[in-house]
Amino acid sequence: KYPTTEQGIAALVEKPADGKRWNGPYLRKTKVPKDPWGQDYRYISPGKHGKFDLSSYGADETEGGEGEDQDINSWE
């Protein structure tokens, strides 16, 4: 199952306190990577667009925008 919003994507590399069936780490790296602008990805599970939503607000770190400021969304 996917980590909950509360557990976050950090649960891919660190066992959450309530991770009874955790069998990770699930990434080769010891830390969850940051987005291309050095910010944390936004993670919601269950998502509004699927089992989970993963997104980045882009260079401006605010919702919306164009070019480098455009959001990157897992459902698009």
Backbone bond lengths (Angstrom), bond angles and torsions (degrees), N, CA, C in turn:
res aa  C-N    CA-C-N  psi(-1)  N-CA   C-N-CA  omega(-1)  CA-C   N-CA-C  phi
1 K - - - 1.451 - - 1.519 109.01 -
2 Y 1.314 115.52 156.91 1.458 120.92 -179.76 1.529 110.20 -79.10
3 P 1.338 117.44 150.30 1.467 119.45 174.98 1.525 110.08 -60.26
4 T 1.311 116.44 148.89 1.458 120.38 175.69 1.525 109.11 -74.15
5 T 1.305 116.41 167.77 1.459 120.87 175.64 1.525 109.92 -57.47
6 E 1.321 116.40 -42.17 1.465 120.80 -179.17 1.528 111.63 -63.59
7 Q 1.331 117.67 -40.17 1.465 120.91 178.51 1.519 110.25 -69.59
8 G 1.333 116.55 -35.92 1.457 122.29 -179.92 1.515 112.75 71.25
9 I 1.328 115.38 177.44 1.462 118.84 -178.63 1.523 111.88 -76.36
10 A 1.323 117.07 -6.82 1.468 119.66 172.74 1.527 110.60 -61.31
11 A 1.339 116.69 -22.60 1.460 121.11 178.06 1.529 112.18 -65.25
12 L 1.314 117.49 -9.81 1.465 120.17 175.56 1.526 111.86 -75.25
13 V 1.329 117.11 -21.78 1.462 120.69 -177.96 1.529 113.33 -121.95
14 E 1.328 117.86 -17.94 1.462 122.47 -179.15 1.518 109.62 -130.16
15 K 1.322 116.92 134.12 1.460 120.49 179.56 1.525 109.80 -66.64
16 P 1.342 117.33 123.35 1.460 119.63 177.17 1.530 110.10 -69.95
17 A 1.325 116.48 156.99 1.464 121.28 -179.27 1.525 111.66 -56.72
18 D 1.326 117.19 -34.69 1.464 120.85 -179.69 1.531 112.41 -102.00
19 G 1.325 117.75 22.62 1.461 122.61 -177.08 1.518 113.01 -85.79
20 K 1.320 117.15 75.46 1.461 122.13 -176.74 1.519 112.86 -65.11
21 R 1.310 117.61 -38.94 1.468 121.14 -177.21 1.518 112.62 -107.31
22 W 1.301 117.18 20.19 1.459 122.00 -178.95 1.523 109.29 -65.40
23 N 1.313 116.88 131.22 1.465 121.68 -178.26 1.526 109.57 -132.03
24 G 1.344 115.71 35.88 1.457 120.99 -175.10 1.505 112.39 -91.28
25 P 1.278 118.19 -167.51 1.466 125.74 8.37 1.526 112.31 -74.99
26 Y 1.323 114.66 154.43 1.454 121.82 -176.17 1.520 113.07 -102.38
27 L 1.312 117.86 -3.56 1.461 122.96 174.06 1.525 108.64 -118.69
28 R 1.306 116.64 150.11 1.466 120.53 177.29 1.523 111.58 -71.12
29 K 1.319 116.20 -27.37 1.468 120.98 -179.72 1.528 109.19 -80.55
30 T 1.318 116.23 158.35 1.460 120.16 179.16 1.525 112.15 -87.41
31 K 1.338 117.03 -9.58 1.462 122.46 177.72 1.517 109.27 -130.49
32 V 1.320 115.76 150.56 1.461 120.42 173.69 1.523 107.23 -72.20
33 P 1.323 118.38 128.51 1.469 119.73 -179.89 1.524 112.40 -61.79
34 K 1.297 116.61 153.59 1.465 123.89 174.46 1.528 108.50 -87.61
35 D 1.313 116.51 166.19 1.457 119.58 175.34 1.535 108.89 -70.68
36 P 1.334 119.21 172.98 1.469 120.52 -177.13 1.526 115.06 -59.51
37 W 1.339 118.01 -14.83 1.462 121.95 -179.89 1.531 112.17 -104.02
38 G 1.338 116.09 11.39 1.455 120.87 176.14 1.520 115.36 81.18
39 Q 1.315 116.89 15.10 1.466 121.63 -179.57 1.534 110.43 -104.86
40 D 1.321 116.05 159.62 1.464 120.45 174.57 1.522 109.69 -69.60
41 Y 1.334 115.66 143.06 1.452 120.02 171.83 1.524 108.75 -70.74
42 R 1.308 117.17 151.36 1.459 122.09 174.93 1.520 107.20 -93.40
43 Y 1.321 116.10 129.53 1.463 122.60 -174.61 1.522 109.01 -130.11
44 I 1.338 115.85 130.57 1.459 122.27 176.77 1.527 107.79 -133.91
45 S 1.335 116.80 129.54 1.460 121.20 177.88 1.526 109.34 -147.31
46 P 1.317 118.27 123.05 1.459 125.80 1.49 1.523 110.65 -71.28
47 G 1.308 115.08 149.17 1.453 120.75 -176.42 1.516 113.03 -87.71
48 K 1.295 115.64 170.83 1.459 121.76 175.54 1.529 110.82 -82.44
49 H 1.349 116.43 -20.05 1.461 121.48 -174.69 1.524 113.07 -115.94
50 G 1.304 117.90 0.69 1.458 122.69 -178.23 1.519 109.87 173.21
51 K 1.326 116.08 -162.84 1.466 119.82 -179.56 1.519 111.57 -63.47
52 F 1.339 115.88 -29.64 1.459 121.46 173.71 1.512 108.64 -151.02
53 D 1.332 116.21 155.22 1.463 122.52 174.56 1.526 107.31 -118.29
54 L 1.303 116.15 129.61 1.459 122.49 177.60 1.517 107.04 -124.98
55 S 1.333 116.79 129.31 1.462 118.77 -176.77 1.517 111.75 -150.44
56 S 1.328 113.56 163.75 1.459 123.42 173.84 1.521 106.35 -134.12
57 Y 1.326 117.24 140.65 1.460 121.00 178.79 1.522 112.88 -83.20
58 G 1.314 118.84 1.22 1.457 120.89 178.39 1.517 112.59 82.68
59 A 1.310 115.88 -168.86 1.465 122.20 -172.78 1.523 113.57 -61.86
60 D 1.336 117.75 -32.46 1.464 119.53 -176.62 1.529 113.53 -85.48
61 E 1.324 117.46 -6.22 1.468 123.46 177.49 1.521 113.79 60.23
62 T 1.330 116.77 23.87 1.461 121.31 175.51 1.520 108.83 -131.04
63 E 1.316 115.97 153.78 1.453 121.17 -177.29 1.522 111.05 -63.34
64 G 1.347 115.69 140.69 1.461 121.69 179.24 1.520 111.22 88.92
65 G 1.301 116.74 -164.47 1.454 121.64 177.74 1.511 113.31 108.02
66 E 1.320 114.45 171.91 1.462 122.09 -179.93 1.515 109.10 -132.01
67 G 1.320 116.90 161.74 1.462 121.47 179.13 1.522 110.98 59.16
68 E 1.331 116.91 -130.99 1.471 122.35 179.94 1.528 112.26 -62.60
69 D 1.326 117.06 -22.11 1.462 121.68 -178.84 1.528 112.74 -88.52
70 Q 1.320 117.43 -5.77 1.468 121.86 -176.87 1.526 110.91 -67.33
71 D 1.331 116.42 140.18 1.460 121.57 177.13 1.528 109.97 -68.26
72 I 1.322 114.76 149.11 1.462 121.98 174.08 1.528 105.80 -115.59
73 N 1.346 116.82 122.33 1.447 121.40 -175.18 1.528 111.03 -126.60
74 S 1.316 116.48 138.75 1.462 121.09 -178.43 1.519 112.80 -65.88
75 W 1.317 118.78 -21.83 1.454 121.54 -176.25 1.519 112.73 -92.19
76 E 1.311 118.35 0.41 1.469 120.52 179.87 1.515 110.93 -106.96
